[in-house]
Amino acid sequence: MGCQRRANHDLHGERNPPAAGGQNLKGFAVADVQFSGGETITIRGLRIIQQPAQKAYVALPQERSQDGRYFPILTTQDTRLKDALQAAVLQAWSRDNDDQTNLL
């Protein structure tokens, strides 16, 4: 999957198989983000969430502490980056879902 943005980053990612367990958790994704200076970071543990009768969204990685609370592993204040990341992951997820539906 590729998603090019002229602002300052280029996104490439992949959708992993659907997650077992929670009904709202539809799967996991990995994304490579390449910035205009050539630096690349890989983000693992992105979660695709879709609650009944709502649009799907991408949640950034988080970890559960020993006391059961969750805390973010990665955060960003750059809404352009977050929006582009979500769009790229959901586009791949949607495409994969369409491909599997066509196999039925």
C-alpha positions, 0 to 999 in steps of 0.5 A, a space after each residue: 500500500 502506498 500513499 504519497 503526501 506532498 506535505 512532508 511525508 510518504 506513507 507505506 503500510 500493510 494490513 495484517 490478518 484480522 485480530 482474534 478476540 474483540 469484536 470492535 478490533 478488526 485488525 492490526 497494521 504496520 506503516 512506514 513513514 518516510 519524511 522529506 529529509 529521507 528519514 523513515 520510521 516504522 510504526 507497528 501495532 496500529 489497530 483498526 477499530 470499528 464499532 457497530 454502525 460507526 466508521 472505522 478508525 486507526 488507533 496508535 499503538 498502546 501498551 497495558 501496564 501491570 495495573 491494567 491501564 493503557 498508555 500510548 507508546 506513540 503520540 503525535 500532534 501533527 494532525 496531517 500526519 495522523 490523518 494521512 496515516 489513518 487514510 493509508 491504513 484504512 484504504 489498504 484495509 478496505 481494499 483487502 476486505 473487498 478482495 476477500 468479499 470477491 472470493 466468496 
